[in-house]
Amino acid sequence: MPPPLTDPVNTARPSAAEEARTIAASTNTGTLATLTSDGAPWASFVTYGLLRGSPVLCVSNLAEHGRNLAGDRRASIAIVAPGAQADPLASGRITLAGHVEEPAGDERVAAREAHLSAVAAAKYYIDYSDFSLWVLRVTRVRWVGGYGRMDSTSGRAYAEAQPDPVTPLSAGAVAHLNDDHAEALAAMARALGGYPDTTVAACTGADRYGLDLRLTTDRGLAYTRIGYAEPINSIDELRSATVDLTRRAREG
């Protein structure tokens, strides 16, 4: 990829903790990794809800992973962001690692509601005596945003972060930018993104901090980041933020 010819104006983007919280909130399924009684790894497809970012599992005590958790509380869950990527390895995904605990008292009530709000079908079995609620206490997080984008963060940073309010609702806006405002995107790349030799630009994603662009330049394919003047707090603010970027780009 050719390097930028000038310094990009603003490349602010979500932290690894924010990216991880966004992916965790984007779905309700994952692959749970537990340890068998002889210490062998065991992977199982599971559903989950979120309690302040912590996955809440409702697990059958008869299932192999249920028996594993009862014997060894260490666990991790791998979660893949929903999407239509032709290459699965280009999709965002996370691994949340830590140990599980059975919630009690008020936390059990909250955990039960968190799971039910994410997994409606659980109402048919969540109160059966042979099912247990577990909360994964996250101590380590690994985020992968696709090729060349990855980072690790702590359980504390993950717990304190918030899911991005724009990304999950941005598909329509991204399509609109590409269909109707391709020249504005190219102008942003030339004036703000560090690639004055851009000939074509397409938006590949939007979040509360800015836009990701894929570029065709005189030197080949490139990628850049265009940050808004200020972070936005809802999808409703995306239009005004991109209008402002267009104005700034055209003013030079």
C-alpha positions in Angstrom: 0.0 0.0 0.0 1.5 3.4 -0.9 2.1 5.7 2.1 0.3 9.0 2.5 1.9 11.9 0.8 0.8 14.4 3.5 -0.2 13.9 7.1 -3.9 13.0 7.6 -5.8 15.7 9.4 -7.5 13.5 12.0 -7.3 9.7 12.3 -9.2 9.2 15.6 -10.9 5.9 15.8 -12.4 3.6 18.5 -10.1 2.0 21.0 -9.7 -1.8 21.0 -12.0 -1.8 24.1 -14.7 0.1 22.2 -14.4 -2.1 19.2 -14.7 -5.2 21.3 -17.8 -3.8 23.1 -19.4 -3.0 19.8 -18.9 -6.5 18.4 -20.1 -8.1 21.6 -23.3 -6.0 21.4 -23.8 -6.8 17.7 -24.9 -10.4 18.1 -26.0 -13.0 20.7 -24.0 -16.0 19.6 -20.4 -17.1 20.0 -18.1 -20.1 20.4 -17.4 -20.9 24.1 -14.1 -22.5 25.0 -14.0 -24.6 28.2 -11.6 -27.2 29.7 -12.6 -30.8 30.1 -11.8 -32.8 33.3 -8.5 -34.0 31.8 -7.6 -30.4 30.7 -8.4 -30.7 27.0 -9.9 -27.8 25.2 -13.6 -28.0 24.2 -15.5 -25.6 21.9 -19.2 -25.2 21.9 -21.7 -22.9 20.1 -23.6 -20.8 22.6 -26.0 -17.9 23.0 -25.5 -15.0 25.4 -26.8 -11.8 26.7 -24.7 -8.9 28.1 -24.6 -7.5 31.6 -22.5 -4.4 31.6 -20.5 -6.0 28.8 -20.1 -9.4 30.5 -21.5 -12.3 28.6 -24.3 -14.1 30.4 -24.7 -17.7 29.5 -27.6 -20.1 30.2 -26.1 -23.5 30.1 -27.5 -27.0 30.4 -25.8 -28.9 33.2 -26.1 -32.0 31.0 -24.1 -30.4 28.2 -20.4 -31.1 28.0 -19.5 -27.4 28.3 -21.9 -27.2 31.3 -20.0 -30.0 33.1 -16.7 -28.4 32.1 -17.7 -25.0 33.7 -18.7 -26.7 36.9 -15.3 -28.3 37.2 -13.1 -25.5 35.9 -14.3 -21.9 35.8 -11.8 -20.7 33.2 -13.4 -20.0 29.9 -13.3 -17.7 26.8 -15.8 -16.9 24.1 -15.0 -16.0 20.5 -17.6 -13.7 18.8 -17.7 -12.7 15.1 -19.3 -9.5 14.0 -22.3 -10.0 11.7 -21.5 -9.0 8.1 -21.4 -10.1 4.5 -17.7 -10.2 3.9 -16.7 -12.5 1.1 -13.5 -13.3 3.0 -14.4 -14.4 6.6 -11.0 -13.4 7.8 -11.7 -9.8 6.8 -14.6 -9.7 9.4 -14.2 -8.2 12.9 -14.0 -10.6 15.8 -13.1 -10.8 19.4 -12.1 -13.2 22.1 -13.1 -12.5 25.7 -11.3 -14.5 28.3 -11.6 -14.9 32.0 -13.6 -17.1 34.4 -17.3 -17.7 35.0 -19.3 -17.2 38.2 -22.8 -18.0 39.1 -24.6 -14.7 39.8 -26.5 -14.3 43.1 -29.1 -12.0 44.5 -29.8 -8.8 42.6 -27.1 -9.7 40.1 -28.8 -13.0 39.2 -32.1 -11.1 38.5 -30.2 -8.7 36.3 -28.3 -11.5 34.6 -31.5 -13.4 33.9 -33.1 -10.4 32.3 -30.0 -9.6 30.3 -30.0 -13.1 28.8 -33.7 -13.1 28.1 -33.5 -9.7 26.4 -31.0 -11.1 24.0 -32.2 -14.7 23.6 -36.0 -14.7 23.7 -36.3 -18.5 23.2 -34.5 -18.9 26.6 -37.8 -18.2 28.3 -38.7 -21.9 27.7 -35.8 -23.3 29.7 -34.0 -20.6 31.7 -35.8 -21.5 35.0 -35.4 -25.3 34.7 -33.3 -26.8 37.5 -30.9 -28.5 35.1 -29.8 -25.1 33.5 -27.4 -22.7 35.2 -26.7 -19.0 34.6 -23.0 -18.1 34.3 -21.5 -14.6 34.0 -18.1 -14.5 32.3 -15.8 -12.1 34.3 -13.7 -10.8 31.5 -10.0 -10.3 32.3 -8.4 -10.2 28.8 -9.6 -9.1 25.4 -8.3 -9.6 21.9 -9.8 -7.7 19.1 -9.2 -8.3 15.4 -10.7 -5.8 12.9 -9.7 -7.7 9.7 -6.3 -7.9 8.0 -3.7 -5.8 9.7 -6.0 -4.4 12.4 -5.7 -6.0 15.8 -5.0 -5.1 19.5 -5.4 -6.5 23.0 -6.9 -4.7 26.0 -7.8 -5.4 29.6 -11.0 -6.6 31.1 -11.2 -3.3 33.0 -10.9 -1.2 29.9 -13.5 -3.4 28.2 -15.9 -3.0 31.1 -15.5 0.8 31.1 -16.0 1.2 27.3 -19.3 1.7 25.5 -20.5 0.1 22.3 -20.3 2.4 19.3 -23.7 4.0 18.6 -23.1 4.5 14.9 -21.5 1.4 13.5 -24.4 -1.1 14.0 -26.8 1.3 12.1 -24.4 2.6 9.5 -24.8 0.2 6.5 -27.5 2.3 4.8 -25.5 5.5 5.3 -22.3 4.0 4.0 -24.2 2.7 0.9 -25.7 6.2 0.4 -22.2 7.9 0.6 -20.8 5.5 -2.0 -23.8 5.7 -4.4 -24.4 9.5 -4.2 -21.3 11.2 -2.8 -18.3 9.4 -4.3 -16.7 12.6 -5.4 -17.1 14.1 -1.9 -15.3 11.0 -0.5 -12.5 11.5 -3.0 -12.2 15.1 -2.0 -11.9 14.1 1.7 -9.2 11.7 0.8 -7.2 14.3 -1.2 -7.5 17.2 1.3 -7.9 15.4 4.7 -6.7 11.9 4.3 -3.1 12.3 3.1 -3.7 11.1 -0.4 -3.8 14.1 -2.8 -3.4 11.7 -5.7 -6.7 9.9 -5.0 -8.8 9.3 -8.1 -11.6 7.2 -6.6 -12.7 6.7 -3.0 -15.3 4.4 -1.3 -16.4 4.3 2.3 -15.9 0.9 4.0 -17.2 1.8 7.4 -18.4 4.6 9.7 -18.3 4.9 13.5 -18.7 7.7 16.1 -15.2 9.1 15.3 -15.0 9.0 11.5 -15.0 7.2 8.2 -12.8 4.5 6.8 -12.0 4.9 3.1 -10.6 2.6 0.4 -8.8 4.6 -2.3 -7.6 4.2 -5.8 -4.6 6.5 -6.2 -2.1 7.1 -9.0 0.3 4.8 -7.0 -2.2 2.0 -6.4 -4.7 0.9 -3.8 -4.6 2.6 -0.4 -6.7 3.0 2.8 -7.1 6.1 5.0 -9.1 7.4 7.9 -11.1 10.6 8.0 -12.1 11.8 11.5 -15.0 14.1 12.2 -14.3 17.5 13.9 -15.9 16.0 17.0 -17.2 12.5 17.9 -20.9 12.0 17.3 -23.4 10.2 19.6 -26.0 8.8 17.3 -26.6 7.7 13.7 -28.8 10.8 13.3 -25.7 13.0 13.6 -23.8 11.2 10.8 -25.2 13.3 8.0 -24.2 16.6 9.5 -20.7 15.2 10.3 -20.1 14.1 6.7 -21.5 17.4 5.4 -18.9 19.2 7.5 -16.1 16.9 6.3 -17.1 17.7 2.7 -17.1 21.4 3.4 -13.7 21.2 5.0 -12.3 19.1 2.1 -13.5 21.5 -0.5 -12.2 24.5 1.3 -8.8 22.9 1.2 
